[in-house]
Amino acid sequence: MSERDSEANRFSARAARYARVGANVGGVAARIAGTKLFGLEGRNATNAEALAKALGGLKGPLMKVAQLVATIPDVVPPEYAAELQKLQSEAPPMGAAFVKRRMQAELGASWRERFAEFDLKPAAAASLGQVHRAVSLEGSPLACKLQYPDMESAVEADISQLEILFGLHRRMGAVIDTSEIAKEISARVREELDYRREAKHVALYRRMLAATPEVRVPDVVAELSTRRLLTMGWLDGDKILNHKQASQQVRDRISTAMFRAWWRPFSHHGVIHGDPHLGNYTVFSEDDTPAGINLLDYGCIRIFPPSFVGGVVDLYRGLLTGEEARVVHAYEVWGFKGLNKELIETLNIWAKFIYGPLLEDRTRRIAEGVSPAEYGRKQAFQVHSALKARGPVTVPREFVFMDRAAIGLGGVFLHLDAELNFHRLFEEEIEAFSVERVASEQGAALAAAGLASS
């Protein structure tokens, strides 16, 4: 690459993005003002569909932000969340000309000579980039993830437009202060632009899950990776939803692998995968039998202070034993302010929903009679109603992706109709838990991956 970064955050690119956002979202904003969208006569599926269509047409970062917002309870009305959740991380792929320019910019004019094979047609396309299959000079299958052009400028422009979504929410007399949520989403989306950081995330997960054979993590080819190109080993597998009609044993095996892929890094190292989108996982087989999952994407990773992990475990144990003081302490550790009896009771509605399957020592489904899209919505409404008289409540930023990932994980279990003893699986993960142990293991893992400590 040249010394001057032609795709750095530029005013001209931001201005162009602002224009596109304005054209798409501005019409919906005008409609809000003209029809009192959030009045009793205006909150309907048609208006929600209009907002989703406007955001979906933009693709890129704002679409990703909309997806994130839709999974956080009470940030937007339920009918809007339902529409925003339908937005897929599937952008129209960039053509061969873009691919050649990107590869040349990242690896030089002779980039073709560094691969035995390279497919110019993408194998997958998402909101920030697309993936191409390739073969190394040594004959190993590769996955090359290429970032779309001008994404840095687009992200900065779209983060500015995040206020549009939260502005809609405030017009309803919101009971949740979204300021910390906005900060957290902005920080994580910016991180996703740096593929060098994502390569370190891959190294981190290879270490954390090295003793978990039912979860496979690719290796990174460092010499074929840059800030906007990430080259990894290709992991063969098929879609999780292909196994919805498999035997209960197979579905439970896949679900157990998903549980460990999420809870093991968190309980041992204070790290979570914050994007539970089904496209980020595939199922691998051994002897023609589904045996586990491939974890494919590492852009949205959240590293927590060990004390926060302690709060999560304290809340679980407090709910399990009925120790109110321990529950209150956990919320304080999480960062909730102004706690009183009513607020604690309200937070417990949500906590008992998230922790409910973990508290019962029996084989069960994650929920009964609920679709993946509706998972958590009833409880979110209860929380909203209970907070209405005493809001606004500021949600700590650390809670944002913890909550989102837990909902997404539950959705996977619902898709697979898993029947597991979630209590025993969780107890297995926290058997030797201590905040000091998490701090030690996290520090060693982050140092080995070249990541700064939280």
C-alpha positions as CSV (number, residue, x, y, z in Angstrom):
1,M,0.0,0.0,0.0
2,S,1.1,3.6,-0.5
3,E,2.1,5.7,2.5
4,R,-1.1,7.8,2.2
5,D,-4.1,5.8,3.1
6,S,-6.6,6.6,0.4
7,E,-9.5,5.0,2.3
8,A,-8.9,6.7,5.7
9,N,-11.8,8.6,7.3
10,R,-12.3,11.4,4.6
11,F,-14.8,14.3,4.6
12,S,-15.7,13.7,1.0
13,A,-16.6,10.1,1.6
14,R,-18.5,11.0,4.8
15,A,-20.4,13.7,2.9
16,A,-21.4,11.2,0.2
17,R,-22.6,8.8,2.9
18,Y,-24.5,11.5,4.7
19,A,-26.3,12.3,1.5
20,R,-27.4,8.7,1.0
21,V,-28.5,8.4,4.6
22,G,-30.4,11.6,4.3
23,A,-32.2,10.5,1.2
24,N,-33.2,7.1,2.6
25,V,-33.9,8.0,6.3
26,G,-35.0,11.6,5.8
27,G,-38.2,10.5,4.2
28,V,-39.1,8.3,7.1
29,A,-38.2,11.1,9.5
30,A,-40.5,13.5,7.7
31,R,-43.2,10.8,7.9
32,I,-42.6,10.7,11.6
33,A,-43.2,14.4,12.0
34,G,-46.2,14.5,9.6
35,T,-48.1,11.5,10.9
36,K,-47.2,11.6,14.6
37,L,-45.5,8.2,14.1
38,F,-45.3,7.5,17.8
39,G,-48.8,8.5,18.6
40,L,-51.5,5.9,19.1
41,E,-52.5,6.2,15.4
42,G,-49.0,6.0,14.1
43,R,-47.3,3.0,15.7
44,N,-48.1,0.3,13.2
45,A,-46.3,-2.3,11.1
46,T,-46.4,-0.2,7.9
47,N,-44.4,2.6,9.5
48,A,-42.0,0.0,11.0
49,E,-41.5,-1.6,7.6
50,A,-40.8,1.8,6.1
51,L,-37.9,2.4,8.6
52,A,-36.5,-1.1,8.0
53,K,-36.7,-0.6,4.2
54,A,-34.9,2.7,4.5
55,L,-32.1,1.3,6.6
56,G,-31.8,-2.0,4.7
57,G,-31.4,-0.1,1.4
58,L,-28.2,1.5,2.8
59,K,-26.4,-1.7,3.6
60,G,-23.0,-1.3,5.3
61,P,-22.5,-0.1,8.8
62,L,-25.8,1.6,9.5
63,M,-27.6,-1.6,8.6
64,K,-25.3,-3.4,11.1
65,V,-26.0,-0.8,13.7
66,A,-29.8,-1.2,13.1
67,Q,-29.4,-5.0,13.7
68,L,-27.6,-4.4,16.9
69,V,-30.2,-1.9,18.2
70,A,-33.0,-4.3,17.4
71,T,-31.6,-7.0,19.7
72,I,-31.3,-4.7,22.8
73,P,-34.5,-4.7,24.7
74,D,-36.5,-1.4,24.8
75,V,-34.2,0.7,22.6
76,V,-36.9,0.7,19.9
77,P,-40.6,-0.3,20.1
78,P,-41.3,-4.0,19.6
79,E,-42.8,-3.6,16.2
80,Y,-39.7,-1.7,15.0
81,A,-37.4,-4.3,16.6
82,A,-39.2,-7.1,14.7
83,E,-38.7,-5.4,11.4
84,L,-35.1,-4.4,12.0
85,Q,-34.2,-7.9,13.0
86,K,-35.2,-9.0,9.5
87,L,-32.4,-7.0,8.0
88,Q,-29.8,-9.5,6.8
89,S,-26.1,-9.1,6.8
90,E,-26.1,-9.8,3.1
91,A,-24.9,-6.9,0.9
92,P,-24.7,-7.1,-2.9
93,P,-21.2,-8.5,-3.6
94,M,-18.5,-6.3,-5.2
95,G,-17.4,-7.4,-8.6
96,A,-14.1,-8.8,-9.9
97,A,-12.7,-5.4,-10.7
98,F,-13.0,-4.3,-7.0
99,V,-11.5,-7.6,-5.8
100,K,-8.4,-7.2,-8.1
101,R,-8.0,-3.6,-6.9
102,R,-8.3,-4.5,-3.3
103,M,-5.9,-7.4,-3.5
104,Q,-3.3,-5.3,-5.3
105,A,-3.7,-2.5,-2.8
106,E,-3.2,-4.9,0.1
107,L,-0.6,-7.3,-1.2
108,G,1.0,-5.5,-4.2
109,A,0.9,-5.9,-8.0
110,S,2.1,-9.5,-7.9
111,W,-0.6,-10.7,-5.5
112,R,-1.8,-13.4,-7.8
113,E,1.6,-15.1,-7.5
114,R,1.1,-15.6,-3.8
115,F,-1.8,-18.0,-4.3
116,A,-2.1,-21.3,-6.2
117,E,-5.8,-20.4,-6.8
118,F,-8.0,-17.4,-6.0
119,D,-11.8,-17.3,-6.8
120,L,-12.8,-13.8,-7.8
121,K,-16.4,-14.6,-7.1
122,P,-17.2,-14.2,-3.4
123,A,-18.3,-17.2,-1.3
124,A,-20.1,-14.9,1.1
125,A,-21.0,-11.2,1.4
126,A,-21.8,-9.3,4.5
127,S,-22.3,-5.7,5.7
128,L,-18.6,-4.6,5.9
129,G,-16.8,-7.0,3.6
130,Q,-16.9,-10.2,1.5
131,V,-15.1,-13.6,1.6
132,H,-13.3,-15.4,-1.2
133,R,-12.1,-18.9,-1.4
134,A,-8.4,-19.4,-2.3
135,V,-5.7,-22.0,-2.2
136,S,-2.2,-21.4,-0.8
137,L,1.0,-22.2,-2.7
138,E,1.3,-25.2,-0.3
139,G,-2.2,-26.4,-1.3
140,S,-4.2,-25.4,1.8
141,P,-7.7,-24.1,1.4
142,L,-8.0,-20.4,2.4
143,A,-10.7,-17.9,3.2
144,C,-9.8,-14.3,2.2
145,K,-12.0,-11.6,3.8
146,L,-11.9,-8.3,1.9
147,Q,-13.2,-5.1,3.3
148,Y,-15.5,-3.0,1.1
149,P,-14.1,0.4,-0.1
150,D,-14.4,3.5,2.1
151,M,-15.8,1.6,5.1
152,E,-14.0,3.8,7.6
153,S,-15.7,6.9,6.3
154,A,-19.0,5.1,6.1
155,V,-18.7,3.9,9.7
156,E,-18.0,7.4,11.0
157,A,-20.9,8.8,9.0
158,D,-23.3,6.1,10.2
159,I,-22.3,6.3,13.8
160,S,-23.3,10.0,13.6
161,Q,-26.6,8.9,12.2
162,L,-27.1,6.5,15.2
163,E,-28.8,9.5,16.9
164,I,-31.7,9.1,14.3
165,L,-32.7,5.7,15.8
166,F,-32.3,6.8,19.4
167,G,-34.1,10.1,18.6
168,L,-37.1,8.0,17.5
169,H,-37.0,6.2,20.8
170,R,-36.8,9.3,22.9
171,R,-40.0,10.6,21.3
172,M,-41.8,7.8,23.0
173,G,-40.9,9.0,26.5
174,A,-38.1,6.5,26.8
175,V,-37.4,4.8,30.1
176,I,-33.9,3.7,29.2
177,D,-31.1,6.2,28.7
178,T,-29.3,5.1,25.5
179,S,-26.2,7.2,25.9
180,E,-23.9,4.3,27.1
181,I,-25.5,2.0,24.5
182,A,-24.5,4.4,21.7
183,K,-20.9,4.5,23.0
184,E,-20.6,0.8,23.2
185,I,-22.0,0.1,19.7
186,S,-19.8,2.8,18.2
187,A,-16.6,1.4,19.8
188,R,-17.3,-2.2,18.7
189,V,-18.2,-1.3,15.1
190,R,-15.0,0.8,14.8
191,E,-13.0,-2.2,16.0
192,E,-14.6,-4.4,13.3
193,L,-12.9,-2.3,10.6
194,D,-9.4,-3.3,11.8
195,Y,-8.7,-6.8,10.4
196,R,-5.3,-6.8,12.2
197,R,-7.2,-6.6,15.4
198,E,-9.5,-9.4,14.2
199,A,-6.5,-11.5,13.5
200,K,-5.5,-11.1,17.1
201,H,-9.0,-12.1,18.2
202,V,-8.6,-15.3,16.2
203,A,-5.3,-16.0,18.0
204,L,-7.1,-15.3,21.3
205,Y,-9.9,-17.8,20.5
206,R,-7.4,-20.5,19.3
207,R,-5.8,-20.3,22.7
208,M,-9.0,-20.1,24.8
209,L,-10.7,-23.0,23.0
210,A,-7.6,-25.2,22.4
211,A,-8.9,-27.8,24.8
212,T,-12.5,-27.7,23.3
213,P,-12.4,-30.0,20.3
214,E,-16.1,-29.5,19.5
215,V,-15.4,-25.9,18.5
216,R,-13.0,-25.2,15.7
217,V,-11.2,-22.0,15.2
218,P,-9.3,-21.2,11.9
219,D,-5.6,-20.3,11.7
220,V,-4.5,-16.9,10.4
221,V,-2.1,-16.6,7.5
222,A,-0.2,-13.5,8.7
223,E,1.8,-12.9,5.6
224,L,-1.4,-12.7,3.5
225,S,-3.2,-10.4,5.9
226,T,-3.4,-6.6,6.3
227,R,-5.6,-4.0,7.9
228,R,-8.3,-4.6,5.2
229,L,-7.5,-8.2,4.2
230,L,-7.8,-11.1,6.6
231,T,-6.6,-14.5,5.3
232,M,-7.5,-17.6,7.3
233,G,-7.6,-21.3,6.9
234,W,-10.9,-22.5,5.3
235,L,-13.1,-24.6,7.6
236,D,-15.5,-27.0,5.9
237,G,-19.0,-27.1,7.3
238,D,-22.6,-26.6,6.5
239,K,-25.3,-24.2,7.9
240,I,-26.7,-24.8,11.4
241,L,-30.2,-24.5,10.1
242,N,-29.6,-27.5,7.8
243,H,-29.8,-29.6,11.0
244,K,-33.2,-28.5,12.2
245,Q,-34.6,-31.8,11.2
246,A,-31.7,-33.9,12.5
247,S,-32.1,-36.3,15.5
248,Q,-32.4,-34.9,19.0
249,Q,-29.0,-36.2,19.8
250,V,-27.4,-34.4,16.9
251,R,-29.2,-31.1,17.6
252,D,-28.2,-31.3,21.3
253,R,-24.6,-32.0,20.3
254,I,-24.4,-28.9,18.1
255,S,-26.2,-26.9,20.8
256,T,-23.7,-28.0,23.5
257,A,-20.8,-27.0,21.3
258,M,-22.5,-23.5,20.9
259,F,-22.9,-23.2,24.7
260,R,-19.3,-24.0,25.3
261,A,-18.1,-21.7,22.4
262,W,-19.8,-18.8,24.2
263,W,-19.6,-19.5,27.9
264,R,-16.1,-21.0,28.1
265,P,-14.2,-18.0,26.9
266,F,-16.4,-15.7,29.1
267,S,-16.2,-17.7,32.3
268,H,-12.5,-18.5,32.0
269,H,-11.1,-15.4,30.3
270,G,-13.8,-12.6,30.4
271,V,-14.3,-12.6,26.6
272,I,-17.5,-13.0,24.6
273,H,-18.3,-13.3,20.9
274,G,-20.8,-10.5,20.5
275,D,-22.4,-11.4,17.2
276,P,-24.5,-14.5,17.4
277,H,-25.7,-14.3,13.8
278,L,-26.3,-17.8,12.4
279,G,-24.0,-17.0,9.5
280,N,-21.0,-16.8,11.8
281,Y,-21.1,-20.6,12.5
282,T,-21.1,-23.7,10.5
283,V,-21.3,-27.4,11.6
284,F,-18.4,-29.7,10.9
285,S,-18.8,-33.5,10.7
286,E,-16.6,-36.5,11.6
287,D,-17.3,-39.8,9.9
288,D,-20.3,-38.3,8.3
289,T,-21.8,-37.3,11.7
290,P,-22.2,-33.7,12.8
291,A,-19.6,-33.3,15.6
292,G,-19.3,-29.6,16.4
293,I,-19.2,-26.0,15.2
294,N,-16.8,-23.9,13.2
295,L,-16.5,-20.3,14.6
296,L,-15.9,-18.2,11.5
297,D,-16.1,-14.4,12.3
298,Y,-14.1,-12.6,15.0
299,G,-14.8,-8.9,14.4
300,C,-17.3,-8.3,17.2
301,I,-15.4,-9.5,20.3
302,R,-15.9,-7.9,23.7
303,I,-13.2,-8.2,26.5
304,F,-14.6,-7.5,30.0
305,P,-12.8,-6.6,33.2
306,P,-12.6,-9.8,35.4
307,S,-14.7,-8.0,38.0
308,F,-17.6,-7.9,35.6
309,V,-17.4,-11.7,35.1
310,G,-17.5,-12.0,38.9
311,G,-20.7,-10.0,38.9
312,V,-22.3,-12.3,36.3
313,V,-21.4,-15.3,38.5
314,D,-22.5,-13.6,41.7
315,L,-25.9,-12.8,40.1
316,Y,-26.3,-16.4,39.1
317,R,-25.4,-17.7,42.5
318,G,-27.5,-15.0,44.3
319,L,-30.6,-16.0,42.2
320,L,-29.9,-19.7,42.8
321,T,-29.7,-19.4,46.6
322,G,-32.0,-16.4,47.1
323,E,-29.2,-14.2,48.5
324,E,-30.6,-10.7,47.9
325,A,-27.4,-9.0,49.0
326,R,-25.4,-10.9,46.5
327,V,-27.8,-10.0,43.7
328,V,-27.6,-6.3,44.6
329,H,-23.8,-6.5,44.7
330,A,-23.8,-8.0,41.3
331,Y,-25.8,-5.2,39.8
332,E,-23.4,-2.7,41.4
333,V,-20.4,-4.5,39.9
334,W,-22.1,-4.4,36.5
335,G,-22.4,-0.6,36.8
336,F,-26.1,0.1,37.5
337,K,-26.6,3.3,39.5
338,G,-29.3,4.5,41.9
339,L,-30.4,1.0,42.9
340,N,-33.5,0.8,45.1
341,K,-36.0,-2.0,45.9
342,E,-38.2,-1.3,42.9
343,L,-35.4,-1.0,40.4
344,I,-33.8,-4.3,41.7
345,E,-37.2,-6.1,41.3
346,T,-37.4,-4.8,37.8
347,L,-33.9,-5.8,36.8
348,N,-34.7,-9.2,38.3
349,I,-37.4,-9.8,35.7
350,W,-34.8,-9.7,33.0
351,A,-32.1,-11.5,35.1
352,K,-34.5,-14.4,35.9
353,F,-35.4,-14.7,32.2
354,I,-31.7,-14.9,31.1
355,Y,-30.6,-17.1,34.0
356,G,-33.8,-19.2,34.3
357,P,-32.6,-22.2,32.2
358,L,-29.3,-22.1,34.2
359,L,-31.0,-22.2,37.6
360,E,-33.0,-25.5,37.0
361,D,-31.1,-28.7,37.4
362,R,-33.1,-30.6,34.7
363,T,-33.1,-31.3,31.0
364,R,-35.2,-28.6,29.3
365,R,-35.7,-26.4,26.3
366,I,-34.4,-22.8,26.6
367,A,-38.0,-21.6,26.3
368,E,-41.4,-23.1,25.5
369,G,-43.8,-21.8,22.9
370,V,-41.6,-19.0,21.7
371,S,-40.2,-18.3,18.2
372,P,-36.5,-17.3,17.9
373,A,-37.5,-13.8,16.7
374,E,-39.8,-13.3,19.8
375,Y,-37.3,-14.7,22.4
376,G,-37.0,-12.1,25.2
377,R,-39.7,-9.7,23.8
378,K,-42.3,-10.5,26.5
379,Q,-39.8,-9.9,29.3
380,A,-38.5,-6.8,27.7
381,F,-42.1,-5.4,27.6
382,Q,-42.5,-6.3,31.3
383,V,-39.3,-4.4,32.1
384,H,-40.4,-1.4,30.1
385,S,-43.7,-1.3,31.8
386,A,-42.2,-1.6,35.3
387,L,-39.6,1.1,34.6
388,K,-42.0,3.6,33.1
389,A,-42.9,5.1,36.4
390,R,-39.3,5.5,37.6
391,G,-37.1,5.8,34.5
392,P,-34.8,6.7,32.8
393,V,-32.3,4.0,33.7
394,T,-28.8,4.1,32.3
395,V,-27.8,0.7,31.0
396,P,-24.0,0.1,31.6
397,R,-22.2,-0.2,28.3
398,E,-20.7,-3.5,29.3
399,F,-24.2,-4.9,29.5
400,V,-25.0,-4.2,25.9
401,F,-23.2,-7.0,24.1
402,M,-23.5,-9.4,27.0
403,D,-27.3,-9.1,26.7
404,R,-27.3,-9.2,22.9
405,A,-25.2,-12.3,22.7
406,A,-27.2,-14.1,25.4
407,I,-30.4,-13.5,23.4
408,G,-28.8,-14.6,20.2
409,L,-27.5,-17.8,21.7
410,G,-31.0,-18.5,23.1
411,G,-32.3,-18.0,19.5
412,V,-29.9,-20.7,18.2
413,F,-31.1,-23.2,20.9
414,L,-34.7,-22.4,19.8
415,H,-33.9,-23.0,16.2
416,L,-32.4,-26.4,17.0
417,D,-35.1,-27.2,19.6
418,A,-32.3,-28.2,21.9
419,E,-33.0,-30.2,25.1
420,L,-30.1,-29.7,27.5
421,N,-29.3,-29.5,31.2
422,F,-28.2,-25.9,31.0
423,H,-27.6,-25.8,34.8
424,R,-25.0,-28.6,34.7
425,L,-23.3,-27.2,31.6
426,F,-23.0,-23.8,33.3
427,E,-21.8,-25.3,36.6
428,E,-19.1,-27.2,34.6
429,E,-17.8,-23.9,33.2
430,I,-17.6,-22.1,36.7
431,E,-16.5,-25.1,38.7
432,A,-13.2,-23.5,39.8
433,F,-14.2,-19.9,39.2
434,S,-12.6,-17.0,40.9
435,V,-12.1,-13.4,39.7
436,E,-8.4,-13.8,40.4
437,R,-8.2,-16.8,38.2
438,V,-10.0,-15.0,35.3
439,A,-7.6,-12.1,35.7
440,S,-4.6,-14.4,35.5
441,E,-5.9,-16.4,32.5
442,Q,-7.1,-13.3,30.7
443,G,-3.8,-11.5,31.1
444,A,-1.8,-14.4,29.8
445,A,-4.2,-15.0,26.8
446,L,-4.3,-11.3,25.8
447,A,-0.5,-11.0,26.0
448,A,-0.1,-14.1,23.9
449,A,-2.5,-12.7,21.3
450,G,-0.9,-9.3,21.3
451,L,-4.0,-7.6,22.7
452,A,-4.0,-4.9,25.4
453,S,-5.6,-5.9,28.8
454,S,-9.1,-4.6,29.5
